Amino acid sequence: MSRSDSHLDDGQADENEEIRAEFEAELAECMAGVGVNMHARRLDGETKRALARIAGAYPDIPQGLIEAAYSIFAGQLDGSRDDDGLPSFMRGRHIK
């Protein structure tokens, strides 16, 4: 099944819900000034850095930081940032 399919199998949908719940819990902590748990298992580094920026801005958190965190997290869920860790000459090359 490709990532563009609108239907996820039950396992993937359950996993995405678990990841989303972890993101929402970490976001709430950051918005309360607690900080991000850098050992959060399901969130990638880019998402954690976006959350850390929110915690660092506490108590006057710009809405733009929150929107950016949601956008970055969406990239984690849909896989659109999968190539980000690769050298530039390898980006966009997918082995089938």
N, C-alpha and C positions, 0 to 999 in steps of 0.2 A: 504494500500500500504506500503510495507516495504521500509526502507531507501536505500536498495540496488537496488531498481528499478531505471532504467535509465530515466524513464519518470516521471516528476513531473506534478501535476495538475497545471492549470493556476494560481491559487491563491498562491500556494507555490513558483512557479517560479517567480511571481511578487514580493513576499516577499523577496526571495533570492536576486533579483536584487536591491531592496531597501536597504537591509543590505549591499550588496556589494558596492553600491554607498556611503553609510555612511562610510564604511571602507576606501574606496579610498580617500574620502574627509578628513577624520581624518589623514590618512597616509600622505597626502600632507601637512597638517598643521604641523604635527610632523617633517617632513623632512625640513620644513622651520623654525624650531625652536620655533614654537608657543606653542606646547604642545597638549596633548589630552584632549578633553572635557570628563571629567569623568562622565558626565550626558548623554552621547550619549545613546539613548534609545535602539538601536538595537544591540549594541556590548556587549559581555559578559566581565566579569572581566579579564579573562586571556588575551583576545584580547586587552583590554585597557592597561593592564600592558605591553604587548609587544610593543604597540605603545608608551607608556611613556618611555620605554628604548630607543627608537629611538630618541625621543625629547631630552632626557637627553644626548645623544651622539652628538647632533648637535654642531658644523657644520661638524665634521669628523665622519660621520655615517658609521660604517662598513657594508658592503654588507650582512654579515651574520645576522645582526639584522633585516634587511629588509626581508630577506628570512625566518627568524624565524617567523616574524609577519605574513607573508603570510601563512605559514604552520599552525600556531596556529589559524588563521582566518578560514582556510579550515576545521579544526577540529570543529569549531563552526558551520559552514554551514552543514557539513555532519553528525553531531551528534556524532562523534567518541569520544568526550570528555564528553559526557552526564553523565557518571558515576564518573567523577573526584571529584564532591562535596560530594559523598556518603562515609560513613565509609567503610573501606576495606572489612568487612564481607558482605556488601550488593552489592559490585560491580559485574557486570555481571549477576545479577538476574533481570530479567524483567518479570513483571506480565502481563499475556495475558488475 
